[in-house]
Amino acid sequence: DWTQQLKYIIHNVAHTYGKTATFMPKPVVGDNGSGMHVHQSIWKDGQNLFAGNGYAGLSEFALFYIGGIIKHARALNAISNPTTNSYKRLVPHFEAPVKLAYSARNRSASIRIPHVSNPKGRRIETRFPDPMANPYLLFSALMMAGLDGVQNKIHPGEAADKNLYDLPPEEDAKIPTVCAGLDQALEALDKDREFLTRGGVFTDSMLDAYLELKEGELQRVRMTTHPVEFELYYSL
């Protein structure tokens, strides 16, 4: 609710000053985009289940949770990055978290573990979502992916404690990436949806309707002549 209220308030305050506000992921060409990084931890009986003695002070539970998000990340992209503009942000460079890896304090990884001294603050930061995501769907989907990792003990592999923006080509090719476009994300969600429908959190009919809605948006963008096309081709 707070996420939706914040956007509503900002839009209206801007309007009162004769301005507009946008939460588009990439409104300005050539500049860094706008993300909506999601910080997560899970608690039980007053205890942070993400705190432990493993990598970066994380528990095995937390590492499995990360593994689930990485495994299902490309399907999650359809919810976390639900517009065609989203993928103008998710490109190499411009500080975009395109590499599906995790690391402590490494902002080039798609999942970062912030450095904190208090175990109560131990958490993960999923960095690929953007403000176009519906927060109710996004937070639910991220948790379902993470819990799938816990239930199936999906280890995320070794941490990427290096600059992922500057890897040798052969090493770069080994690290999976987020989707490159909305079409890829919708296809990934259609093929990888079972983790979302467990317990009736999401339903197939809801996901089918969501995919149909987004396919319509994608088709509209594809069929609309872009101003750059006039610049490139009008006088040829």
C-alpha positions in Angstrom: 0.0 0.0 0.0 2.8 2.4 0.9 4.4 2.0 -2.5 1.1 2.9 -4.3 0.5 5.8 -1.9 4.0 7.2 -2.4 3.6 7.3 -6.2 0.1 8.8 -5.9 1.3 11.5 -3.6 4.4 12.4 -5.7 2.3 12.6 -8.9 -0.2 15.0 -7.2 2.4 17.2 -5.5 4.2 17.6 -8.8 0.9 18.5 -10.4 0.2 21.2 -7.9 3.5 22.9 -8.9 2.7 22.6 -12.6 5.1 19.8 -13.1 4.9 16.1 -13.9 6.6 13.2 -12.3 7.4 9.9 -13.9 8.4 6.5 -12.7 9.3 5.2 -16.1 12.4 3.0 -15.8 14.2 4.8 -18.7 12.7 8.2 -19.5 16.0 9.8 -20.5 18.2 8.4 -23.3 21.8 8.0 -22.3 21.3 8.4 -18.6 21.0 5.8 -15.8 17.5 4.4 -15.4 15.2 4.2 -12.4 15.0 0.9 -10.5 12.8 -0.2 -7.6 15.2 -2.3 -5.5 13.4 -4.7 -3.2 14.9 -5.6 0.2 13.8 -8.8 1.8 14.2 -10.8 4.9 12.0 -13.5 6.6 11.3 -13.6 10.3 9.9 -16.3 12.5 9.3 -16.0 16.3 11.2 -12.8 16.4 14.3 -14.3 14.7 15.7 -13.2 11.3 15.9 -16.4 9.3 18.3 -14.8 6.9 21.0 -14.3 9.5 23.6 -17.0 9.8 27.3 -17.9 9.6 27.5 -18.4 5.9 28.6 -16.0 3.1 28.2 -12.4 4.1 26.6 -13.4 7.3 23.7 -15.2 5.6 22.0 -18.5 6.6 21.7 -21.5 4.4 18.0 -20.6 4.3 18.8 -17.2 2.8 21.2 -18.7 0.2 18.5 -21.1 -0.9 16.1 -18.2 -1.1 18.5 -16.4 -3.4 18.8 -19.5 -5.5 15.1 -19.6 -6.0 15.0 -16.0 -7.2 17.9 -16.5 -9.6 16.3 -19.7 -11.0 13.0 -18.0 -11.7 14.4 -14.5 -12.5 13.5 -14.6 -16.2 9.9 -15.5 -15.4 9.8 -12.9 -12.6 10.9 -10.3 -15.2 7.4 -10.3 -16.6 6.2 -9.0 -13.3 9.2 -7.1 -12.0 9.9 -5.4 -15.3 6.5 -5.4 -17.0 6.8 -2.8 -19.7 8.7 -2.4 -23.0 10.5 0.6 -21.5 11.8 -1.6 -18.6 14.2 -3.3 -20.9 15.8 0.0 -22.1 17.0 0.2 -18.5 18.2 -3.4 -18.3 21.1 -3.1 -20.7 24.8 -3.6 -20.0 26.5 -0.5 -18.4 24.5 2.4 -17.0 24.8 0.5 -13.6 22.0 -1.9 -14.7 21.8 -5.2 -12.8 21.5 -7.5 -15.8 23.7 -10.4 -14.5 21.9 -13.0 -12.4 24.4 -13.3 -9.6 24.7 -12.4 -6.0 27.4 -10.6 -4.0 28.0 -8.6 -0.9 28.3 -4.9 -1.6 28.7 -5.5 -5.3 26.3 -3.3 -7.2 26.9 -5.0 -10.5 25.1 -8.1 -9.3 21.3 -8.5 -9.6 21.1 -9.6 -6.0 23.2 -7.7 -3.4 23.7 -8.5 0.3 24.0 -5.1 2.1 26.7 -4.9 4.7 25.2 -4.6 8.2 26.7 -5.2 11.6 23.5 -6.2 13.3 22.1 -9.7 12.4 18.6 -8.3 12.6 19.4 -6.2 9.6 20.6 -9.1 7.5 18.7 -9.1 4.2 19.0 -9.4 0.4 18.4 -6.6 -2.2 16.9 -7.7 -5.5 18.0 -5.0 -7.9 16.4 -5.7 -11.3 12.8 -4.7 -10.5 11.6 -1.3 -11.6 8.8 1.1 -10.5 6.4 -0.1 -13.3 5.9 -3.3 -11.3 2.6 -3.8 -9.4 4.0 -4.1 -5.9 1.3 -6.5 -4.8 2.2 -8.9 -7.6 5.9 -8.3 -7.4 6.4 -8.8 -3.7 4.3 -12.0 -3.8 6.1 -13.4 -6.8 9.6 -12.7 -5.3 8.6 -14.5 -2.1 7.2 -17.5 -4.0 10.4 -17.8 -6.0 12.5 -17.5 -2.9 10.4 -20.1 -1.0 10.7 -22.5 -3.9 14.4 -22.2 -3.6 14.2 -23.0 0.1 11.8 -25.9 -0.3 13.9 -27.4 -3.1 17.3 -26.4 -1.6 18.4 -24.5 -4.7 21.9 -23.3 -4.0 22.8 -20.1 -6.0 26.4 -21.2 -6.6 29.5 -19.2 -5.8 29.1 -15.5 -5.1 30.3 -13.0 -7.8 32.8 -10.9 -5.8 34.1 -9.0 -8.8 32.9 -6.2 -11.2 30.5 -8.0 -13.5 30.5 -5.0 -15.9 34.1 -5.7 -16.9 34.6 -9.5 -17.3 36.5 -11.3 -20.1 34.1 -12.5 -22.8 34.5 -16.2 -22.0 33.7 -15.6 -18.3 30.9 -13.2 -19.1 29.2 -15.8 -21.3 28.9 -18.2 -18.3 26.7 -15.9 -16.2 23.0 -15.9 -17.0 21.2 -12.6 -17.6 17.8 -11.1 -17.1 15.5 -11.0 -20.2 16.5 -8.6 -23.0 12.9 -7.7 -23.8 9.3 -7.9 -22.7 8.6 -10.6 -25.3 11.3 -12.9 -23.7 9.9 -12.2 -20.2 6.3 -13.1 -21.2 7.5 -16.3 -22.8 9.5 -17.2 -19.7 6.6 -16.6 -17.4 4.3 -18.7 -19.6 6.8 -21.6 -19.4 7.8 -21.2 -15.7 4.7 -20.5 -13.7 4.2 -23.5 -11.4 6.1 -22.0 -8.5 3.6 -19.1 -8.5 0.5 -21.2 -8.5 1.3 -23.3 -5.4 -1.1 -22.8 -2.7 -3.3 -20.7 -4.9 -1.3 -17.6 -4.5 -1.5 -17.0 -8.2 -3.8 -18.9 -10.5 -3.4 -19.9 -14.1 -6.4 -17.9 -15.2 -5.0 -14.8 -13.5 -1.6 -15.4 -15.2 -3.2 -16.0 -18.6 -5.1 -12.7 -18.3 -1.9 -10.9 -17.3 0.0 -12.3 -20.2 -2.8 -11.4 -22.6 -2.8 -7.8 -21.2 1.0 -7.5 -21.6 1.0 -9.1 -25.1 -1.5 -6.4 -26.1 0.8 -3.6 -24.9 3.8 -5.2 -26.6 1.9 -5.5 -29.9 0.8 -1.9 -29.7 4.4 -0.7 -29.3 5.5 -3.0 -32.2 2.9 -1.7 -34.5 3.4 2.0 -33.8 5.8 3.9 -35.9 8.7 5.2 -33.7 10.0 8.8 -34.1 13.5 7.5 -34.6 12.3 5.6 -37.7 11.3 9.0 -39.2 14.8 10.3 -38.4 16.5 7.2 -40.0 14.3 6.5 -42.9 11.9 9.4 -43.8 14.1 10.9 -46.5 15.6 7.8 -47.9 
